[in-house]
Amino acid sequence: MAATPFDSQGSGPGDISDVKFLTVAEVATMMRVSKMTVYRLVHGGELPALRVGRSFRVTEDDVQEYLRKSFYSAG
């Protein structure tokens, strides 16, 4: 199981202050998809997210990991 940024205690490499949180709109822009697509990924459990009030935040590392896992070579 992969370590999350919240696993570490103290100011090590997994320190929470090093985590960059993105809004759904920022994730959609980064991935060049609609916000609805990002919401589907979050609600489907494919993209981990944190709920803050009525909105979601996704770590930049989780977006990069999702894109790495989803990438395939066509041809």
HUFENGI-V437506 format. One record per residue. NEAR is the number of other ideal C-beta (glycine too) atoms within 8 Angstrom. Layout:
# HUFENGI-V437506
near=[NEAR,NEAR]
This chain:
# HUFENGI-V437506
near=[2,4,7,6,12,6,6,10,3,5,4,7,5,11,11,7,5,8,10,7,9,12,9,13,7,8,13,13,7,8,10,5,6,6,8,6,10,15,10,8,10,14,6,6,5,6,12,7,9,9,7,6,4,2,8,11,11,16,13,10,9,11,14,8,9,11,9,7,6,6,6,4,4,3,2]
